[in-house]
Amino acid sequence: MEESSTPVSSWLAFTLAFESSARLIGELRDSGFDVQKIGAMIDQFVNAEGREANRESLENALRGKLQANELKAIHSTANQRKIDQALQWQSKSDQHHLIGIDHPDYPSQLLSMADSPALLYAKGNLSVLKQAAVAIVGSRKASHASIQHSKSLAAALADQGLAIISGLALGIDAAAHEGALQALGKTIAVAATEIDTVYPKRHESLAQRIIDGNGLILTEYPLGAKTRRWYFPRRNRIISGLSHGVIVAEAGLPSGSLTTATHAMNQGREVMAIPGAVSNPNVRGCHALIKQGAALVEHADDVLDVLGSAIVDQLEPVSRSTDASDALSKFSRSGLHNQQSLDIAVDDTSPLMELVLRQLAAGPASTDELAHRLKQGNCGEMAQLSATLGLLEVYGKITTTAGGRYSRC
């Protein structure tokens, strides 16, 4: 991985010593320091080796924000052990990344935030951070209809070349990631846990498929950090910050998804909401956002209109080579599930489709279970299986159960 202008070990020393590192960096930036200067001051302090002059610049800059003796934590034995652990983790795989705020790979979108994370931990393909993106968020206990609609919307937007961002949670988040994967697009999961912990645990296979599909898992929380309740709403600022717009698919009042929408408003991002029946309490948050000026969106074309030509004209749609894949694209853009409204050019005698249907004849199964039974193990095979499952849903031959398993209709 390309080295940042400040060694990652120095960013580790600072962020591991101070849980409030994002706030401290924000205050230094408010005082007129840019991230390169901040990194240089931290690096000088970390490597001071007793030279007082190298310590003074950071001490002076943080005067009133930290006590001078608090900075001793940077050089503590316990802190050094954590630094070594993180560097060892990074060295284990070329898909393990530590990204300081002044690194070229650090997402430029996050620099506009008042409390940008000083260091990011990531697994997967960093290039997805350069891709225009939208976030799709909503209830963990969303209705089946909302989950299906969110999945098809995510697939349509991913097909157009947008990366799909969400939080790896149950419900709408999982649907957003799954939709992007089914469209063979890119997705980013922003975790509220340390990088090697997946929450909920049942999404470990989904997290791996995101990585295998050239997507990315991202967090600001250090290795070994114990997950705290307030980590979840706090990470939402990163979900919105990485995006050009946030779509709230289903949210009641109150709802954690509304914190993501609030962050988006404060960050100058587009805020969109999908409406629902006025009698449904689980969409009151969406309706409240629309009343406050959020764009009402139903399908992918609505979202693209909100984002505008400056973003849309830069997109590179996902290329597909089969009629079946084109059918999935058409279905996803429509956002509909009425088979009569679709002109599906699909060969329903496809060998993989037949194999999947035979497996599901014995009972419901998850994507991973089907992949294991059908020996569809590598990245390309998993992507083909996901797309096939999406097409079978469109064709009305299978359906998704509440637990994310597939069953024959």
N, C-alpha and C positions, 0 to 999 in steps of 0.2 A: 504494500500500500504506500502511496506517495506520502512522504513526511511533511508535516505542516511546518510553518515558519517557527512555531514553538514546539519543542519535542512533546510528544503525547505524555511522557512521564511527568512533565511539569504540570500539565493540565490535570493529570491524575492526582498529583500531590495536593493541588489546591482544592479540587472538587471533593476528594475523599476526606480532606481535613474539615471542610465546611459544608454542611448540608444545605446551607443558604447560599451556595456559590452562585446560583443564577441571579439572586437578588443583588449580591455584592458586585458581580460583573455589570449588572444593569446600572447600579449606582455609579460605578466608575465611568461607564459610558456617558451617563448623564453629566458627569463632571468634566467631560471633554476628551476623555481618552478613547482612542479607537481600539479595536480588538487586537490589532498587531502590537500596539504599545502595551496594552494590558498583558498580553502573552509574554512580551519581552521582560516586563517587570517581574512577573511571576517566575519566569525561568531564571532571572538573575537572583531572585531570593532563594529559590530552591537550590541553586548551585553556588550560593554565597561562600560556603566553606570558610566562614569566619570573617570574610571581608565586609566590614561595616558599610562601605559605600554601596555595595551591591544589594544591601538589605534596605537601605533608607528609602529608596524610591517607592517601593510597595508599602512600606510602613507609613510613609507620609500620605500616600494616596488613600489609604484605608483609615487614616486617623479620623476618629469619630464614628467609624462604621464597625471597627474591631479594636479591641485592646491589643497593644503591641505584644503582650505575652500570649495572646491567643494564637498568634502566628506560629508559635513554637510547635503547634500540632502538626504543621507541615513536615517537620523533620523528625517526628516521633517514630519509634520502632514499629508501633502498630500500624501507622500510616504506610511505612515502607513495605510492610508485609502485604498490605492491600494493593499497593502499586505493583509489586512483583506478581501477585496473583492475576491482576488484570492484564499485564503484559504477557504473561504465560498463556492466558486465555486467547489473546489476540494472535499469538504465534501458532496456535493449534490448527488453524484453518485459514485459507485465503478468503473465506466468507465471513470471518470475524473481523470487525472493524471498530476502532476507537477514533472518533472524529472530534478534534478540538474546534473551538468556535472560530479560529483563524485559519483552519485548514481549507484548501481549495474544494474539498468534497462536502464541506458543511453547507447545508441547504440555505441558499441566500434568502429564501422567504422567511426563515426564522430570525434573521438579523433585524427585521423590523419590529420584533417583539420587545417589550420593555424588560422582560425577564427571560431572555433567550438562554437555553441550557448551555453551560460552558463546555460540556462534553457529552457526546452521544455514543451509546453502545449500539451496534447494529450487527445483524446477521443477514447475509444475502447479497443482492446485487445493488451496489451503490448508484449505478447509473439511473435507476428509476427515480432518484431524487431530482434529476434534471428534467423530468417529464412533467408537463402540466397535469394538475391533479384536482379532483374534487373529493370531498369527504361525504360519506353517507352514514348517518348515525340514527339511532332510535332506540326504542324500548327493548329490553332484554326479554320481555314477556309479550312480544308482538303477536298479533294474530297471524294465522296461516296465510291469509290473503296479503297482508302487508309484507310478510317475509318473501312470498313469491314475487310480488311486484318489485320489491327492493332488489331481489336477485336479478330480475330481468332488466331493470333500469341500470344496475351496475354493469351487466353484460353489454348493454347497448352503448354505454359511455366508454367502457373499456375498448369496445370494438372500434370506436371513433378515435382512439389513441390517448384517452385520458387515463392516468393512473387513478385507482380507487383507494382512498384512505379510510380506515376505520380503526376500531379499538379492540378487535378480536374477542369481543364479548358475545354472549348468547344473543339470539334474536336477530335484529336488523344488522348488527355488525358482521356476524357470521354470513348472513345472506349477501352482504355487499362484497365480502372477500370471495365467497363462492361464485357469485355472478361474474366477477372479473376473471377468475380462473377458468370458468366454463367458456368464456369468450376468448381464451388464450391471451388475455391482456395482463397488465401488471397491477399489483396491489401492494399497499404498505400497511402493516399493522403496527400501530403505536401502542406499546404495552405499558401497563401501570405496575409492572413488576420488573425485577432484575432480568437481564437478557436470557438467562438459562431457565427461567421459570415461566411456564405458560399457564395463564388463568383465563377461563376455567381449564382444569386439567384435561377435560374431554376434547379440548381444541388443540391438543399436541399434534395430532395428525394434520389438522388444518394448517397449523403454523409451519409444519414441515413442507406441506404442499405449496405454501406461499413461497418458501425459500427455493424449492425445486422448480417453481414456475418463474424464476428470475425476479421474484418480488423481494420484499425487505421486511424484517422485524426490527423495530426501533424502540429504544427507551433511553431515558436520562438517568435511570436509577442504577447504582453501581452493583457489581457482582456481590452476591450474598446478602443484599439488602432485604430486610424483612418487609413484606408488603404491608402498607398501612392504608387505612380507609381513605384518607385524604389524598393518596396518590392518584386515585381514579379521576376525581374532578380536576386535579392539577394537570394531568397529562392531556386533558382535553384541549388546552391551549396549543399544544403541539399538533394535534389533529387538525385544528382549524388553521394554525399558522402555516402548515405545509401546503394547504390547499388554496385554490383560487376561489372556491366557494364551498359552502356547507349545505347539504340537503338533509333536513330532518324528516324522516319517513314515518315515524309514529311516535308520539310522545304525549303523555298525559301532563297533568299539573299537580305537583311539581315533577320535574324530570331532569336527570343528569344530562340528557341530550341538550337541554336548553342552556346549560352552561357552555357547551361547545358553540352553540349559536351566539351566545353573548360574547364569547371570546372573538368569534368571527366578526361581529359588528365592531368591536373595539379595535380589531386589527385591519379594518377596511376591506374585509372579504365579503363576497356575495353571500347572502343568506336566503335559502329557499326552503319551502315546506310543502309537503304533499297533503292535501286536504282529505277529509273523510266524512263519514256520516255525522251530522250534528248531534245525534243521540249517542254517539260513541265517546265515552269519557277518555279513552286512550288516545284521542287525537286532539284534545283540547289545547295541548301545548302547541301543536302545529297551527291551529286556528288562531291562537294568541299571537304567534309570530307573524302570520299573514296580516292580522290587524295592525301590527306594529310596523309593517312595511316590507316584510319578507316576500319574495316572489313566490307566487303560487305555481307549482310545477307538477305535471302529471307524467310526462314522458321525456325521453332523452332530448328530443328537439326543443322542448321548453328550456331545459337546462343549458343547451348550447346557445339558445337565444339570449339567456341571461348572461352567460360568460362573455359573449360578444365576439366579433370577428378577430379582434387583436389576439385572442387566445385560440379560437377555433381554427383560424387560417394556418396556425403553426402545427396543428395536430397531424400525425401520421397514422391513419387507420390501420388496424391489424389486418394483415394480408391473409386470405384464405384461399385454398385451392380446390375445395370440393363444394358441390351443390348443397350438401348437408350443412356445411359450415355457413354458407350464405343464408340458408333457411334460419339458422340460429340467429344470425345477425338481424334478419328481417323481423323475427319474433321479438327479439330484445328491444328493437327500436319501437315496436308498437306498444310494448308494455301490456299486451292483452293476453288472455288465456282462452279465448273463444276460438276453438279450432276452425269454425266456419269462416272466421275472418282472416284466416291465413292461407296463403298460397304457398304451400310447403313443397319445395322441390327436394324430396329426400327419398333415398332408396331404402325402403323399410326391410329389404332383404340383406342389408349390410351384415357381414359375418359377425362383427363385434356387437351390433344391436341384437342379433339372434342369441348370441352367447349371454349377453346381459339379461335378456328376457328369460332365458332358461334358468339362470341363477336365481332370479327374483321369483320364479314360479314356486320355489321351495320356501319362500318367505322373505320379509324385508331384510335389507342389508345396507351398510354404509358404503361410501366410495372406497374407503380403505379395505373393507372386507371383500368387495368385488375385485379390487386390484389384486389382492392376495390370491383369490380363487382363480382369477383369469391370468395370473402371472404378468400383470401390467405394472411393472415396478419402476421403470426409469421415468425421467421427467417427461419425455415426449409421449410415452405410452399413457402416463397419468393424465396428461393434458387431453389426449384423444379420448380417454375414457370419460373425463369430465364433460367434454363437449358432446359425446354420445348420450350421456345421461340427460343433459339439457335438451337435446333434440327429442329424446323419447318422452320427456315431459311435454314438450310442445305438441308432439304427435298424439298426446292423450293416452299413451300406453303405460306410463308409470306416474307416480305422484310422490311427493316428499312428505314424510310423516313429521310429527312435531319434534321428534328426536333427531332430525336430520338424516334419517334413513330412507331408502327408496323402496317402494312396493309397487307391484303391478296393479293396474286399475281393474 
